[in-house]
Amino acid sequence: MVETAPTLGSIETTLSQKKKFARHSLESNIKDEQFRKLFPELVLKSEEIMMERIKLLGEQRVLKEKEEFAVMNRSEKKEDEVMQGVLAVLAGFVALLSVLFAMRIL
């Protein structure tokens, strides 16, 4: 998780983005019912952390950070969908060429 070398399937993020992901990952996990059952102590800890952040930064600032994180996630998901579409088209093209080659048309 702390490695910075690019790997297959990895994304490049700034240090600021990494910190936002880390800050919001537990918050996202506690919305999952199974996670809540398996790690009740982390749910309590997350609630404590959120209350401390609200006291320190104010509720409006925390809500703004949550919205920024949601926007960042939506844009990354859109990029993933575009890449999946391109790969699907390429896979279809390869399949078509395979069929044509099998029929000895090419």
C-alpha positions in Angstrom: 0.0 0.0 0.0 2.9 2.4 0.5 4.7 1.4 -2.6 5.0 4.1 -5.3 6.3 2.0 -8.2 3.8 1.6 -11.0 2.3 -1.9 -11.4 -0.2 -3.6 -13.7 -3.6 -2.2 -12.9 -2.4 0.4 -10.5 -3.3 4.1 -10.6 -1.1 7.1 -10.0 -2.3 9.4 -7.2 -0.8 12.4 -5.4 0.1 12.2 -1.8 -3.0 14.3 -1.1 -5.3 11.9 -2.9 -3.7 8.9 -1.0 -4.5 10.7 2.3 -8.1 11.3 1.2 -8.5 7.6 0.2 -7.1 6.5 3.6 -9.3 8.9 5.5 -12.4 7.8 3.7 -11.7 4.0 3.3 -12.9 3.1 6.9 -15.9 5.4 6.4 -16.8 3.5 3.3 -16.2 0.1 4.9 -18.5 0.8 7.9 -21.4 1.1 5.5 -21.1 -2.6 4.7 -23.2 -4.7 7.0 -20.8 -7.7 7.0 -17.8 -5.4 7.8 -19.9 -4.0 10.8 -20.5 -7.5 12.1 -16.9 -8.6 11.7 -15.2 -5.5 13.1 -17.5 -3.7 15.6 -14.5 -2.2 17.3 -13.5 -0.4 14.1 -17.0 0.9 13.7 -16.8 2.5 17.2 -13.3 3.8 16.4 -14.5 5.3 13.2 -17.4 7.1 14.9 -14.9 8.5 17.5 -12.6 9.7 14.8 -15.5 11.4 12.9 -16.6 13.2 16.0 -13.1 14.4 16.6 -12.7 15.6 13.0 -16.0 17.5 13.3 -14.9 19.1 16.5 -11.5 20.0 15.0 -12.6 21.1 11.5 -16.3 21.8 11.8 -19.1 19.9 10.3 -19.2 21.9 7.0 -15.6 21.2 6.3 -16.0 17.5 6.9 -19.1 17.4 4.6 -17.2 19.3 1.9 -14.4 16.7 2.1 -16.9 13.9 1.8 -18.4 15.5 -1.3 -14.9 16.1 -2.9 -14.1 12.4 -2.3 -17.4 11.3 -3.8 -16.7 13.4 -6.9 -13.2 12.0 -7.2 -14.5 8.4 -7.0 -17.2 9.1 -9.7 -14.6 10.5 -12.1 -12.4 7.4 -11.6 -15.3 5.0 -12.1 -16.2 6.8 -15.4 -12.6 6.4 -16.6 -12.8 2.7 -15.8 -16.1 2.3 -17.7 -14.6 4.0 -20.8 -11.6 1.6 -20.6 -13.9 -1.4 -20.2 -15.8 -0.3 -23.3 -12.7 0.0 -25.4 -11.5 -3.4 -24.2 -14.9 -4.9 -25.1 -14.8 -3.5 -28.6 -11.3 -4.8 -29.1 -12.3 -8.2 -27.8 -15.2 -8.2 -30.2 -12.9 -7.3 -33.1 -10.5 -10.1 -32.2 -13.4 -12.5 -32.0 -14.6 -11.5 -35.4 -11.2 -11.8 -36.9 -10.9 -15.3 -35.3 -14.2 -16.4 -36.9 -13.2 -15.0 -40.3 -9.8 -16.6 -40.1 -11.4 -19.9 -39.1 -13.7 -19.7 -42.1 -10.6 -18.9 -44.2 -12.0 -15.7 -45.5 -8.9 -13.7 -44.7 
